[in-house]
Amino acid sequence: MGAAGRPGKGLAGGGRSGVTQATDRVAQLIGALETLPDQSAASMARELVQLVLELHGSALATMLQAVAESDRAGALDVLLTDEAVEGVLLLHGLHPADFESRVGGALHRLHPHLALHGVKVESLECAGEAVRMNFALVEATRYREDSAETIRREIEAALRAAAPDATRIDINGLPARVSVVSIDSITMRRPATTAAHS
């Protein structure tokens, strides 16, 4: 709550990054409880957090069921376009899309950006909560020496937001360096001619 009992700004307008930061902070605070000297108080705090999550989860599940059964077509899809709503549903394990669909959707959204780096996803495999993907170079002139690390960070961030339940992300096929040979630098060699003998 903010001043005079008003709710604070919270995650309003924060988008996916705001949800991710808040989720990370929750995890940090819960972890900090383990270091408190008064573990009796820490135990009560953990129980409080767990009970609040269970209450919210139960209410959200009821709301989702009501939306899904309503006559308004696409109402649930509209809700899922809000990144804060999507993040909370993921937190409570209530997101209607399965793990593989969420991973595939995240990579699909990254496709135009990956194309700018000259690469594409060649194959994707989801086994349990582990993700393995292979990339292929499609345009070497767009690929720079720092592209591999940049792409890796962007993919990990996107998958972490869309599938926080992922336990492992393997990214393969991103070359560390690509040598590009300019056509202008190639000297055409003419075949040697043999002198005629009289």
N, C-alpha and C positions, 0 to 999 in steps of 0.2 A: 504494500500500500504506500502511496505517496503522502505528501503533506495533507493535513486535514482529512485523513482517511480516504483520500482519492486514490484509485489504482495508479501505479506508476506506468511509464511508457511501455515497459516490458519489451515484447518482441515486435511490436507494431512497426511495420515498415522495414523490419530487419531482414526479411527474406530468408533464403536458405542459410546464408552465412550467420544470421542472427540466431537461428535455431541450432545450428552446429555449435556456435560459441556457448550458448546457454546449456546445451547438453554436456559439453565438455566441462563447463563450470560445475554442473551438478555432480559429475563424476569426481571432480577434484575435491569438492566439499565433502562428499561421502567418504572419499579416501582419507581426508584430513581428520575425520572422526576417529579413525583408528589410532591416531597419535595423541589424542586427548588424554591427559592424566586421569580424568574422571570417566572411566569406561561405563559406569552405570548411567551417567547422563548421555554418553555417546550412544549407548544401546537404546535408550528411549528416543533419541533423535532419529536413529535409523528406523525404528519401528514407526515413528510418526511419518517419515518420508514414505515408507512402504504402504502404510494405510492410506495416505493421500493419493498415491499412485493407483492403488486398487480402487478407490472410490472414483477417481477420474476415469480409469479404464472401464469400469462397469457402466458409468454414465455414457461414455463415448460409444461403447458397444451398442447400447440401447439406441442412441441417436443414429448410428450408422444403419442399424436394422430398420429403423423407421424411415430413413431417407431411401434406402434400397427398395422398400415396399411401397413408397409413395407413388403417386401417379405422375409426378413430374419427371419426364424423361431426361436423363443425363445429369440429374441433380448431384449425384455422387461424384461424377467426373468433374463437375464445376468446383466442388469442394476441394478435390485433389489438386487443382491448379494452384491453390494457395499453399505456398511452401511451408508456412507455419503449421497449417492443418496437417499437411503430409508428414512433417517432422514429428508432430505429437502422436499421430497414428503409428508411425514407425517405433516411437519410444514405447508405446503400449502393445506392440505386436498386433495391431489391428488393421494394418494396411491391406486393402483387398488384393493388391497385385502380389504375385509370388516373387521369390527371390530372383529367379532367372529373368522374369519380365522387367523387374526394376533395374537390373544390371543392363539388360539389352536396351531399355529406354534411355538410360544415362549415356550409353555409348552412341546411340542414335542421335541424341541431342548434340554430341560432340563431333559428329561426322563432318560438318562444314568446317569446323576449326581444324580438325586433323588434316583435311584436304589442303588447307593453307600451308601446312608443314610438309606436304607431299607424301603422306602416308595414309593407309586405310587399315581397318580391322579385317584381317584375312580369316580368322577363325576365333570362336568364343566357346569356352566350355565352362559350365558351372557344375561342380560336383559337391553336393551338400551346400556348405556355405563358403566354399573356396572357388575362386575365379581364376581362370587361365586364359590368356588371350595372346594371339600371335598377330604381328603387324607385317605389312608388306609395303615396300617403297614403291610409289607409283610415279613420282616426279622428283628426280634427284636434285634438280636445280632449285627447288624450294626448301630442301633439307639443309640445315646448318649444323655446325658442330655441336651447338648447345641444344639442338632440337630434342634429342633423346631425353635429357633430364627434364626439360620443360614439359614435354608430352607426358612423361611419367608422373610428374607432380600433378598435372591437370587431371589425368585419368584417376589417380588415387583420390584426389579431392572430390571428383564427381561421384565416384563409386561409394566413397565414405558417406556422402550426403544421401544418395539414393538407396544404398544398401549398407547401413551401419552394422548390420548383423554379419557382414562378410568377415571371415576369420583369416583369409589369405588371398592376396592378389598377386598373381604372377604375370608379368608383362614381358613378352619375348619378341624378338625380331626387329628391335630398334637399333640400327647400326650406330656405332659411336662416331663414325666419320664416313663421308661419302666423297669419292673423288669424281669430279665432273670434268670431262675433257671437252674443250671448245672445238667446234668444227674448224674454226679459223686457225687453230693451232696445229692442225694436221697438215703436213706437207705431202702432197701427192707425188709419188715417185713414178717416173715414166720408165717403162721397161727399157733395158739397154739395147742399143741397136748394134748389129754385127756388120762390120765393114765388108763390103764386097771385094772379093779377090779376083784379080784379072788372070 
